[in-house]
């Protein structure tokens, strides 16, 4: 299961993979490594495989939401800069 988890390039894919897996398919070592990748090693230390997978998926979902919020912020700022350029500002450091 860990190979499949690592092969996922996007957070959405990892979340789907975890949610569609069966806890008994994961070894203790695989769960520990997936938790380390997700940054929740301490949170899943003494949990069952089922609960550990829920925590890992939850953390990945939180990171995905954070990424989306950051992306939305960047897109809004880029759009504002493009609009400023369209109305005559140069967009250079001198203009600021």
N, C-alpha and C positions, 0 to 999 in steps of 0.2 A: 504494500500500500504506500509505503514511503516513496518509492520510485515514482509512482503515479502522482503523488502529492508534489514532489519536486519538479516533475515535468510540466506542471501547470504554470503557464506564463503569467496568468492574470489572477488577481485575488478572487474574482468572481468564479473562475474555474476551480480554484482550491476550495472555496466555500461549497460549491455544488458537489465536488468530489467527496468532501467530508460528509455532507448531508445525505448523500446517496450511498455511503458505505455502511457496513455493518461493524459494530464495535469489535466483534470477535475476529474480524479480518485483520485487525491491527495487533502487532506484537507490542509488548511493553516498551521495547527499545524504539520502535517506530513512532509510538505516541510521544515518547520523551523527545525525540528529535523534531517531530512536527511542532510540539509545544515550544521547543527552543527557537525554531524558525519563526514562530508566531510571537515569540517574546512573552510567553506565559508559563515558563517552566515551573516557577514557584507556585503558581495558582493551581496547577494540576498534579502536584506532587503526590498526594494521597487519594486521588479521585479514581473512581471506576473508569473503565475505558469509555463508556457511554457519556459520562459526565465530562471527562477530559476532552472528548470530541466536541461537546457543546461549548466548552470554554474556548477551545481553539477556534471554532467557527465563529463564535461571538466576537472574539478579538479581531479576526480577519474582517468581519463585517464592519466593526468599528473603524478599522484602518481604511477600508474601502470608502466608507462614508466621509472620513476625513479627507481622503484623496479627492473625492468628488467636490467637496466644499472648497478645497484649495484650487481645483481646476476651474470651478465656477468663478472664484475671485480673480484668478489670472485672466480668464476670458473677459470678464467685465472691465478690468483695467486695460486690457489690450484694445477693447472696443472704444473705451474713452480716449485713449491715445490716438487711435485712428480717426475718431471724430474731431479731435483737436487739430490734427494735421489737415483735415478736410476743410476746416473753417479758417485756415490761414496761419496757424502757429507752425513754427519750424520743427518742433519736436527735438530740438538740440538742447544741449546743456545750457547754452546761453539764454534760451527762452525761459528757463526755470530760474 
